[in-house]
Amino acid sequence: MGVEDLGDKVVLTSSNSTATILKYGATIISWEIEGVEQLWLSEGAKLDGSKPVRGGIPLVFPVFGKSNETGFENLPQHGFARNSTWEFLGQTTENPPTVQFALSPEQANEEIYSKWDNGDNDFTLFLTIQLNNDNLTTSIEVTNSDSIKSWKFNWLFHTYLKINEIEDTLVNNLPGELCYDQIIAETYKESHPAIDFHQELDRIYQNVSTDKIIQVIELGKVVHNVQRENLPDIVVWNPWIEKSSNMGDFQPKDGYHKMVCIEPGHVNDFVELKPGQSWSAKQIIYKGDVIKLQSI
Ligand SMILES: O=P(O)(O)OC[C@H]1O[C@H](O)[C@H](O)[C@@H](O)[C@@H]1O
């Protein structure tokens, strides 16, 4: 049991599990239960701060994807939280092991931060990571630290879940939900009883009730459950053959068989914060093998 600061990373240990967090991006790069890895991390992922980590749980702030909205148009895809080295604030609870990280303009990747409204938005992010025996909980609090200016943002946990075989995998509890399909640039209502994977898939499910647990089911068995608080949107992504072959840090090239991204976020529209206001949200990924079918 405990928390170890190894310099560039922090390791949390509970009686049956461990989580490893890279300070760069405050990216969770590993979560093991009984020695079994739950997150997918590319063998080609850069862990030296030269680029965002391909795998684990990168953090997306203040924009998801690219946006042409005023103030966001110069930012690269997914913003700067994943390219910044966060401050490790230390352990907040001993049992369950819980740690906190912070990011504000002082620590943010200067080059990218300056592209967000000319580096004129004062913010504070607190990320709390709690390792329980059967779940990993990540909580985020975003505060507008400016005394006069309002600003807006997207937030997303870009969670890469590890699976055995994508073609044996289904994602449930999304039928009837509105989604924007990024591959064909169209919005439609999901009509399939479960999402299956036979080609590149990149969809933003919008405004999905947080009562709904998103389950990843492999050969009829639940392998991951994703629960959300205050995160209405869910991105489901698998890059498949061509897209992964074009990502230099995606290794091995057939690694897309072993991963699915379920990304809870607030990305369909922006959250607006007035000076001094805060917003918070949570992702809980847990084990548990009961199939729960929730209709719209
Ligand atoms: O390559 P990255 O910038 O890490 O983005 C990886 C992926 O993130 C999300 O899942 C988006 O929906 C995808 O369109 C994007 O390809």
The ligand as an SDF file (V2000), in Angstrom:
LIG
                    3D

 16 16  0  0  0  0  0  0  0  0999 V2000
   -3.6800   11.1970  -32.4820 O   0  0  0  0  0  0  0  0  0  0  0  0
   -4.3580   11.9350  -31.3450 P   0  0  0  0  0  0  0  0  0  0  0  0
   -4.2180   13.4290  -31.4660 O   0  0  0  0  0  0  0  0  0  0  0  0
   -3.8900   11.4210  -30.0330 O   0  0  0  0  0  0  0  0  0  0  0  0
   -5.8910   11.6220  -31.4630 O   0  0  0  0  0  0  0  0  0  0  0  0
   -6.3640   10.3180  -31.3700 C   0  0  0  0  0  0  0  0  0  0  0  0
   -7.8700   10.2660  -31.5860 C   0  0  0  0  0  0  0  0  0  0  0  0
   -8.5000   10.9570  -30.5200 O   0  0  0  0  0  0  0  0  0  0  0  0
   -9.9390   10.8620  -30.5080 C   0  0  0  0  0  0  0  0  0  0  0  0
  -10.3340    9.5550  -30.2630 O   0  0  0  0  0  0  0  0  0  0  0  0
  -10.5330   11.3620  -31.7990 C   0  0  0  0  0  0  0  0  0  0  0  0
  -11.9180   11.0830  -31.8590 O   0  0  0  0  0  0  0  0  0  0  0  0
   -9.8510   10.7440  -33.0020 C   0  0  0  0  0  0  0  0  0  0  0  0
  -10.3050   11.3930  -34.1730 O   0  0  0  0  0  0  0  0  0  0  0  0
   -8.3290   10.8790  -32.8860 C   0  0  0  0  0  0  0  0  0  0  0  0
   -7.7290   10.2520  -34.0000 O   0  0  0  0  0  0  0  0  0  0  0  0
  1  2  2  0
  2  3  1  0
  2  4  1  0
  2  5  1  0
  5  6  1  0
  6  7  1  0
  7  8  1  0
  7 15  1  0
  8  9  1  0
  9 10  1  0
  9 11  1  0
 11 12  1  0
 11 13  1  0
 13 14  1  0
 13 15  1  0
 15 16  1  0
M  END
$$$$
